[in-house]
């Protein structure tokens, strides 16, 4: 998945959700520690350009790897692109921050999210 300054947050969210349709990605103005939730008020609107989120962003490619833990994925987004993200998992009709399960892989999180809507 290409990450470039001219993309909007919603472009990255859409690509991420196409790969992991039991998960979604939200962008924040501040970083967070593993197993810690991010406050709603520091969330970026989805129509924000990545160049606004991180003016120093260097274009690159993000390889989505299902074996990465959520924590590792979030740290990679921060380290490689200067983007503070939080993964959310579907739980029936709700979206939950995965902060308590940051050590689960993206694949496990996605499977859990998909199973919650199949009941």
Secondary structure, 3 states (H helix, E strand, C coil): CEECCCCEHHHHHHHHHHHCCCEEEEEECCCCCCCCCCCHHHECCCCCEHHHHCCCCCCEECCCCCCCEHHHHHHHHHHHHCCEEEEEEEECCEEEECHHHCCCEHHHHHHHHHHHHCC
